[in-house]
Amino acid sequence: MMDFPDPQQSPRPASASAREPIVELTDVHLHLASASGEVNILRGLDLSVAAGETVGIVGPSGSGKSTMMMVIAGLERPTSGSVRVAGNDLRQLDEDALALFRRRSVGIVFQAFHLVPTMSAVENVAVPLEFARIPDAFDRARASLNTVGLGDRLAHYPAQLSGGEQQRVAIARAFATEPALLLADEPTGNLDGETGARIIDILFERAERLGTTLLLITHDMAIAGRCSRVVQLRDGRITGSGDSRP
């Protein structure tokens, strides 16, 4: 079992502290209304992530892990607190500006793939590039699919691909813009062990090759242990943060 020291007493690794943070959460709260009253999802999160770090996010179901990812991606607005990502103060951006921010700076990989069923693999990767007005979108999409071993599946539709292949398309799509930050929410949750291990290898390989910061939500402590740092959430609070490596 991995120990999680008090976050207020845990120094960041020296290599991380020397770099400019790409993610900076300060006293972030998120409250949502419900039939039984207000629900506190996030309760004062403070988190700093340096460019190039790999951070595993762990904690029980309902602890706020996915909500924190949504806040970092600008897909959920906090009730209060400061959210700065890749030099952007997200609370100051309108919806159009947030969409542009995500296209330029953030890649996202979900557990459920989120591929468009009526589009081929290469179209699923190319269309977001076209929306971002990136030149040679289909050439870049083909190249990105080649990097995840799907050069022979370009014309296949999601229903013609295995679960592992669909997740590789999702990874190719997320990395195609060479984002500064990659958010992965339980990317192996719908896959068998062997396929999941291959997906994790690809995520780490692509992040290292491109110098992308990786935030990875996982229930698997062995996967979290591959990250340079592990952050633990419970009941909407960060209860531990520290270097995962000896």
C-alpha positions as CSV (number, residue, x, y, z in Angstrom):
1,M,0.0,0.0,0.0
2,M,1.4,3.4,-1.0
3,D,1.6,6.0,1.8
4,F,0.2,9.4,1.3
5,P,1.7,12.1,3.5
6,D,-0.2,15.3,4.4
7,P,-0.2,17.5,1.3
8,Q,0.8,20.5,3.3
9,Q,4.0,18.8,4.4
10,S,4.9,17.0,1.2
11,P,7.5,18.9,-0.9
12,R,7.2,18.6,-4.7
13,P,10.1,16.9,-6.4
14,A,12.9,19.4,-7.0
15,S,12.7,18.8,-10.8
16,A,9.0,19.8,-10.7
17,S,9.3,22.8,-8.5
18,A,11.9,24.3,-10.8
19,R,9.5,24.5,-13.7
20,E,6.5,26.7,-14.5
21,P,3.2,25.1,-13.4
22,I,1.0,24.1,-16.3
23,V,-2.0,23.5,-13.9
24,E,-2.6,25.6,-10.8
25,L,-5.7,25.1,-8.7
26,T,-6.2,27.4,-5.8
27,D,-8.9,26.8,-3.2
28,V,-11.3,25.4,-5.8
29,H,-14.8,24.6,-4.6
30,L,-17.7,23.1,-6.6
31,H,-21.2,23.0,-5.2
32,L,-24.2,21.6,-7.1
33,A,-27.9,21.8,-6.2
34,S,-29.9,18.7,-5.7
35,A,-33.4,17.8,-4.5
36,S,-32.1,17.1,-1.0
37,G,-30.0,20.3,-0.9
38,E,-26.6,21.6,-1.9
39,V,-23.9,18.9,-2.6
40,N,-20.3,19.8,-2.1
41,I,-18.3,18.0,-4.8
42,L,-15.0,19.8,-4.5
43,R,-14.0,21.3,-1.2
44,G,-11.0,23.6,-1.5
45,L,-8.6,21.9,-3.9
46,D,-5.0,23.2,-4.1
47,L,-2.9,21.5,-6.8
48,S,0.1,22.6,-8.8
49,V,1.4,20.5,-11.7
50,A,4.6,21.3,-13.5
51,A,5.0,21.1,-17.2
52,G,6.2,17.6,-18.2
53,E,5.0,15.9,-15.0
54,T,3.0,12.6,-15.0
55,V,0.5,12.7,-12.1
56,G,-1.7,9.8,-11.1
57,I,-5.0,10.7,-9.5
58,V,-6.5,8.1,-7.2
59,G,-9.3,7.8,-4.7
60,P,-12.6,6.0,-4.1
61,S,-15.7,6.5,-6.3
62,G,-17.4,9.8,-5.6
63,S,-14.2,11.4,-4.3
64,G,-14.2,14.1,-7.0
65,K,-11.5,12.8,-9.4
66,S,-13.5,13.1,-12.6
67,T,-15.0,16.5,-11.5
68,M,-11.5,17.8,-10.9
69,M,-10.5,16.7,-14.4
70,M,-13.6,18.4,-15.9
71,V,-12.7,21.7,-14.1
72,I,-9.1,21.5,-15.4
73,A,-10.4,20.9,-18.9
74,G,-12.8,23.9,-18.6
75,L,-15.8,21.6,-19.0
76,E,-17.1,22.4,-15.6
77,R,-17.0,25.8,-13.9
78,P,-16.1,25.9,-10.2
79,T,-18.3,27.7,-7.7
80,S,-15.2,29.5,-6.4
81,G,-11.4,29.5,-6.5
82,S,-8.8,30.0,-9.2
83,V,-8.1,27.7,-12.1
84,R,-5.1,28.4,-14.3
85,V,-4.1,26.0,-17.1
86,A,-1.4,26.5,-19.7
87,G,-1.3,30.2,-18.9
88,N,-5.1,30.7,-19.1
89,D,-7.3,31.9,-16.2
90,L,-10.3,29.6,-17.1
91,R,-12.8,31.5,-15.0
92,Q,-12.2,34.6,-17.3
93,L,-13.0,32.7,-20.5
94,D,-16.4,32.4,-22.1
95,E,-17.6,29.2,-23.8
96,D,-16.1,30.0,-27.2
97,A,-12.7,30.9,-25.6
98,L,-12.8,27.7,-23.6
99,A,-13.4,25.6,-26.7
100,L,-10.5,27.3,-28.4
101,F,-8.3,26.7,-25.3
102,R,-9.1,23.0,-25.3
103,R,-8.4,22.6,-29.0
104,R,-5.0,24.2,-28.7
105,S,-3.8,23.0,-25.3
106,V,-5.7,20.0,-23.9
107,G,-6.2,16.4,-25.1
108,I,-8.7,14.2,-23.3
109,V,-9.0,10.4,-23.2
110,F,-12.2,9.0,-21.6
111,Q,-13.0,5.5,-20.4
112,A,-15.9,5.2,-23.0
113,F,-13.8,6.2,-26.1
114,H,-16.3,8.8,-27.3
115,L,-15.7,8.1,-31.0
116,V,-18.3,9.2,-33.6
117,P,-19.8,5.9,-34.9
118,T,-20.5,7.2,-38.4
119,M,-16.9,8.3,-39.0
120,S,-13.9,6.2,-39.9
121,A,-10.8,6.1,-37.6
122,V,-9.0,8.7,-39.7
123,E,-12.0,11.0,-39.8
124,N,-12.4,10.7,-36.0
125,V,-8.9,12.0,-35.6
126,A,-8.9,14.5,-38.4
127,V,-12.2,16.3,-37.7
128,P,-11.0,17.9,-34.4
129,L,-7.8,19.0,-36.2
130,E,-10.0,20.7,-38.9
131,F,-12.1,22.4,-36.2
132,A,-8.8,23.7,-34.8
133,R,-7.9,25.0,-38.3
134,I,-4.7,22.9,-38.3
135,P,-3.3,22.5,-41.8
136,D,-3.0,19.0,-43.4
137,A,-5.5,17.6,-40.9
138,F,-5.9,14.2,-42.6
139,D,-2.1,13.8,-43.1
140,R,-1.6,14.5,-39.4
141,A,-4.5,12.2,-38.5
142,R,-2.9,9.3,-40.5
143,A,0.5,10.0,-38.9
144,S,-1.0,10.0,-35.4
145,L,-2.8,6.7,-36.0
146,N,0.4,5.2,-37.3
147,T,2.1,6.1,-34.0
148,V,-0.4,3.9,-32.1
149,G,-0.2,1.0,-34.5
150,L,-3.4,1.6,-36.5
151,G,-2.0,2.5,-39.9
152,D,-3.9,-0.4,-41.4
153,R,-7.2,0.6,-39.7
154,L,-7.7,4.1,-41.1
155,A,-10.9,3.4,-43.0
156,H,-12.5,1.2,-40.3
157,Y,-15.5,2.5,-38.3
158,P,-15.6,2.1,-34.5
159,A,-18.0,-0.9,-34.7
160,Q,-15.4,-2.7,-36.8
161,L,-12.7,-2.1,-34.2
162,S,-12.0,-3.9,-30.9
163,G,-12.2,-2.0,-27.6
164,G,-8.4,-1.6,-27.5
165,E,-8.3,-0.4,-31.0
166,Q,-11.1,2.2,-30.3
167,Q,-9.1,3.5,-27.3
168,R,-6.0,3.8,-29.5
169,V,-8.0,5.9,-31.9
170,A,-9.0,8.0,-29.0
171,I,-5.4,8.4,-27.9
172,A,-4.3,9.2,-31.5
173,R,-7.0,11.9,-31.5
174,A,-6.0,13.3,-28.2
175,F,-2.3,13.6,-29.1
176,A,-2.8,14.7,-32.7
177,T,-2.6,18.4,-31.8
178,E,0.4,17.8,-29.6
179,P,-1.3,19.3,-26.6
180,A,0.6,20.7,-23.6
181,L,-1.7,18.7,-21.3
182,L,-3.3,15.3,-21.6
183,L,-6.2,14.3,-19.3
184,A,-7.0,10.6,-19.1
185,D,-10.0,9.4,-17.1
186,E,-9.8,5.6,-16.4
187,P,-8.6,4.9,-19.9
188,T,-8.4,1.2,-19.3
189,G,-11.7,0.8,-17.4
190,N,-13.5,-0.9,-20.3
191,L,-10.6,-3.1,-21.4
192,D,-9.1,-6.5,-20.4
193,G,-5.8,-6.5,-18.4
194,E,-3.5,-7.2,-21.3
195,T,-5.1,-4.7,-23.6
196,G,-5.2,-2.1,-20.8
197,A,-1.5,-2.5,-20.2
198,R,-0.8,-1.8,-23.9
199,I,-2.9,1.3,-23.7
200,I,-1.1,2.6,-20.7
201,D,2.3,1.9,-22.4
202,I,1.1,4.0,-25.4
203,L,-0.1,6.8,-23.2
204,F,3.2,7.1,-21.4
205,E,5.3,6.7,-24.5
206,R,3.4,9.4,-26.4
207,A,3.5,11.8,-23.4
208,E,7.2,11.3,-23.0
209,R,8.0,11.7,-26.7
210,L,5.9,14.9,-27.1
211,G,6.8,16.3,-23.7
212,T,3.1,16.4,-22.7
213,T,2.0,16.7,-19.1
214,L,-0.1,13.7,-18.2
215,L,-2.9,13.6,-15.5
216,L,-4.2,10.1,-15.2
217,I,-7.2,9.0,-13.2
218,T,-7.0,5.3,-12.3
219,H,-8.2,2.9,-9.7
220,D,-5.1,0.7,-10.3
221,M,-2.2,1.6,-7.9
222,A,0.3,-0.2,-10.1
223,I,-0.6,2.2,-13.0
224,A,-0.6,5.2,-10.7
225,G,2.9,4.2,-9.5
226,R,4.3,4.6,-13.0
227,C,3.6,8.4,-12.6
228,S,6.2,10.7,-11.1
229,R,3.7,11.8,-8.5
230,V,0.4,10.4,-7.0
231,V,-2.4,12.6,-5.7
232,Q,-5.1,11.1,-3.6
233,L,-8.6,12.5,-3.3
234,R,-11.3,11.7,-0.8
235,D,-14.6,13.5,-0.2
236,G,-13.7,16.3,-2.6
237,R,-10.4,17.1,-0.8
238,I,-6.7,16.2,-1.6
239,T,-5.6,14.0,1.3
240,G,-2.2,13.1,0.0
241,S,0.4,14.1,-2.6
242,G,3.9,12.8,-3.1
243,D,6.5,11.3,-5.3
244,S,5.5,7.7,-6.1
245,R,9.0,6.5,-6.8
246,P,11.6,5.4,-4.3
